[in-house]
Amino acid sequence: MATATTPPLVIRPLTPERWPDLEAVFGARGCSVARRCWCMYYRLSGGDAFGTMQGGAHAQSRKTQLQSLVDTHGAPGLIGYRTTDFAPVGWVSLGPRADFARLARSPVMKAVDDRPVWSIVCFVVPSPHRGQGVARALLDGAVEYARQQGATTLEAYPVDRAAPSSDESMWFGAKTMYDRAGFREVARRKPERPVVRLELEVTRG
């Protein structure tokens, strides 16, 4: 599953043998939040899923949980690689909305309806690779992967701000990126946080 961008990237599902590549992404500069949470926050519903993350034991627990998920339940997301040297340069977390238990409790990201959607929850791009189209390539890869897995609707929860922002909420991605990919807004419970969707034509084989 390749995506044309600058620089060119190839997008691959996270499998057990690619786990070291995810560690490289999360361990890179600019990804300190990712290596505390390990993209498990929205997959867990307990009250301490993120609030007690200051300790190293907490981060290690989240890392172990994600690795176990990869080993036993298939790919919880995709990794982007540069085609020039196949270095891992980004990550996107996605899957059936039901896999992300905490979304149901979110006043911003709670279900719009009862349709069986897939959700894109988080992008992780190390600082040296930002501003180069990596997140957009990951989004394109996520659309194609969800389609191949039989998803009919892909949902996301971007940030909609006029000015660029560097805070942690930008892990959700910018609404303008989703707009360019053809997503449409279906709900907005907070001024800067819409819910957007893309209807997919299912392809198999």
Summary of the structure (lengths in Angstrom):
residues: 205
radius of gyration: 15.9
end to end distance: 13.3
largest distance: 44.7
contacts: 626
relative contact order: 0.17
helix: 36%
strand: 24%
